[in-house]
Amino acid sequence: AAYELAKLLGLDDMMPVTVERKWRGKTGSMCWWLPSKLDEGIRQEKKIEAPEQEAWAKQYNKMLVFAELVYDTDRNRGNILYSEDWHLWMIDFTRAFRTYAQLANPKNLSRCDRQLFASLKQLDAAELSAKTRGYLTQIEVRGVMARRDKIVAHFEKLIAEKGEARVLY
């Protein structure tokens, strides 16, 4: 479900390709292996800075927006990976897609990619439901859409207060 939603939002380059497969009579997911350099935990522990801070911050902000959208209660340092070229990868959404309408941590939402913001505003419940059929219930889809509305309203308020250039990149 997370990969399908990421594709709808143009964030599929931050998530490994994940497909449904059956093996030994059981249905599960198969995920593309990521050769990572380090995870966020190691980066913080060793105080390693990305060579291009602005590019890294933009990726990190996209991840924070997506985590709020799917209400990921397990977005921890071990499931944020970096490749050799500092590309951020989000993995493990086993504790996402809660049914809550509110945002978990709106204070984490300070900046947003323009294309992601436009995609959020255009996100359609019927299309999301169709793309995630069998993975998300209608209650979970309604939760995503309610949080989307709150995220869009949050950024629109920030834009009104701070100006578009300080919020969208």
Secondary structure, DSSP 8 states (H G I E B T S, - for coil): -HHHHHHHHT-GGGS--EEEEEETTEEEEEE-----SEEHHHHHHTT---SSHHHHHHHHHHHHHHHHHHT-TT--GGGEEE-TT--EEE---TT-----SS-S-GGG-S-B-HHHHHHHHH--HHHHHHHTTTTS-HHHHHHHHHHHHHHHHHHHHHHHHH-HHHHB-
